[in-house]
Amino acid sequence: MSEAAGYLRERLFPERPAVAMILGSGLGNLVERVAVDAGAPFAAIPGFPQSAVSGHAGEVVSGRLGGKRVLIVSGRVHYYEGGNAAAMRPVIEAIAGLGIGKLLLTNAAGSVREDMAPGAVMAIEDHIAFSGMNPLIGEVSESRFTGMTAAYDPDLRAGMARAAKSLGEPIASGVYMWFSGPSFETPAEIRMARTLGADAVGMSTVPETILARFFGLRVVAASVITNFAAGMTGSELSHAETKAMAPKGGARLSRIVETMLAEGVFDD
Ligand code: HPA
């Protein structure tokens, strides 16, 4: 077990959580639905990444949601902050070290599809690592050749669709394309993304999914659509817009996640 996993088990997780979650930009509102018992900032956890940009990389929270123990990582470190695709490796290694077998990832993303408007929630069915980066570069063990055929677990994804259905919430499904950021895409890049089969574009999640599969975790992920991608409307994109729009779809995603827990999707 990593030192970080030992630290987290001792202080926050004597009871093994049903699932770990890493929450995207503006999507911390899920925490409002959680009965929080304890938390620790990244800075206090051995080996956890520090955010080069904002200074406050994130926090690990222990709480209960939908009647189940959950580990929530609020705030993530992105590739674009320091050029390290493996920045989140210590976090995901610690989650695996705690014996948690399932990881839920959320992000804010731009829609490439005319029929998927801001406010929509999209279950990620597959991804394209267009940044060209891979968090396992430099890893020496044979397991670096990680299979990515069913990276987004079909059963967990079906559980997400069932939860949305029982709430009467529409949920889209599609392919997420990872651009490095931090600049947004150009309209030409978005036309390319559409041609290549992307439904949404964003700057996170993919390296975490690769790391999670490497460590043997099952992954389920969802994007909250905050905007139409570059060139699809007359207006320029901004991070302010992402942050302002995220809570809209984020509130719906939060209810879906709570229902997944209550319906036992993450039970062993
Ligand atoms: N592009 C990349 N990342 C994003 C976007 C986008 O349009 N919206 C939110 N995150």
Residues whose N, C-alpha, C, O or C-beta is under 5 A from the ligand:
A	BS01	HPA	A108 A109 G110 V201 G202 M203 T226 A229 T242
